Amino acid sequence: MLNTRRFLVICEEVLAIYHSDASWQSKFDSIFSSEITTALAETGIEFEWVETDSTYQADVTAYVEALTRKANELKKLGSKA
């Protein structure tokens, strides 16, 4: 449960970056920083996303959408417990 909470907190941090006024390159650099990616990996919670290899905006959006789907899934599971 602790890992789930940590994952959800990190997800909120990522969403704050995503919704910020920063440039897409800055959002990309922040969201894919070693600090965030390591913290997510340390939760042990995996999620799949497809890297578009297109633009910063497309990659960030694809990643955030996948992260959000996983967070919503975890919230639903938690509410049933």
Order of alpha helices (4+ residues) and beta strands (2+ residues): alpha-alpha-alpha-alpha
